[in-house]
Structure formats: C-alpha cells, structure tokens
Amino acid sequence: KDHEAVEEAFTLVLANPPFAGSLDYENTAKNLLQVVKTKKTELLFLALFLRLLKPGGRAAVIVPDGVLFGSSKAHKELRRVLVEEQKLDAVVKLPSGVFRPYAGVSTAILFFTRTDSGGTDQVWFYDVAADGWSLDDKRTPLLPEDKLGPVPRTALGADEHGKNNL
C-alpha cells in the first residue's frame, strides 16, 4: 500500500513475485484495483510494476501460466492493458520444472515497456523446451559443465556438491 511515494520512479523492474496468493480488497491499494480488480497477487504485482515504472521503463517479470491463459475478467483486462495500452515486447515460456523442487508451476517471463499509449505491433514468443537440467525435483545436470556455465552458488558460496565456487 505504501508504493505511492515511488510511483513512476524506476526505469527497470526485474521480478519474480509470489504466485497464487490472494488479498482482500480492503488490504489492496485502491489505485492498483483501478488497473485490474482482482484479489490475485500475480495480477496485482503486474499492476504495481506498471505504476512503479516511468514512461519508457521496462520490465521482465516471471509469472505463472495463468496470467497468459486465465479466463477471468481480471486476467483478460490485464492482458488487454499490457497489449493495447502498453508495449508487450516478448513472452518466454519456461519448462514446468525450472523452479523445482521449490515450485512445479508452469511459468513464463513477460517483457514489457510502459508507454501509456500502446505500441505492441509484434510480440516475440519463445518456448524454452529445456534448460540443461533435469526437470524433476533433483534438477541434475544433463549437459557437461562447460556447456551449462557456472553452477549456481548457495548462500555459503558452495555448489550442491560442496565445491567452493568463491
């Protein structure tokens, strides 16, 4: 609710907001409900990012597939806003296991630009079939290390095999 002080303050938003949450209308900022009337957090966060961006500002946001395909009035309205009032640049569909073991939900990355005047002439769609790791809960490498790139570090700086990557 305290975002009004930073509206139109950012030129770039990179986010992985929480999915499948729900807020009561009385606990939701009224200006976000003006963008899209919903209790769904994934839609409210997209409305928030549009408010936080300066005109010309860009965003890359990981969203659940429901944002792309949901049939509720709120889902349709948010898609209309992104395509007709802003500029939807790209949609990158991710495999359903990329966030395992933490979440198995199917996701996509939306890339958009705040224009307040439209500008979506073409949208680049890309379907990522694999990311080089197994899509089960173990997420084991399927390619040699030189093809995967650096192994992600844990908070202590070691990879999942205990090797120090610092």
Number of C-alpha atoms within 10 A of each C-alpha: 11 7 11 13 9 11 15 17 14 18 15 16 16 12 15 13 17 12 18 13 12 12 12 9 12 7 9 16 15 13 14 20 17 10 19 21 20 21 18 17 17 24 28 25 19 24 21 20 24 28 21 22 22 19 18 15 19 23 23 20 21 23 24 24 16 18 20 17 11 13 11 11 11 20 20 15 16 21 18 12 18 25 19 17 17 22 24 26 21 17 20 17 21 22 18 20 21 22 17 15 12 9 12 15 18 16 22 22 20 21 21 24 24 25 21 16 11 16 17 18 10 11 14 10 12 13 11 12 10 14 15 17 15 16 20 14 14 10 15 11 14 14 13 9 11 7 9 13 10 10 13 11 15 12 7 10 13 15 16 11 6 11 11 12 13 8
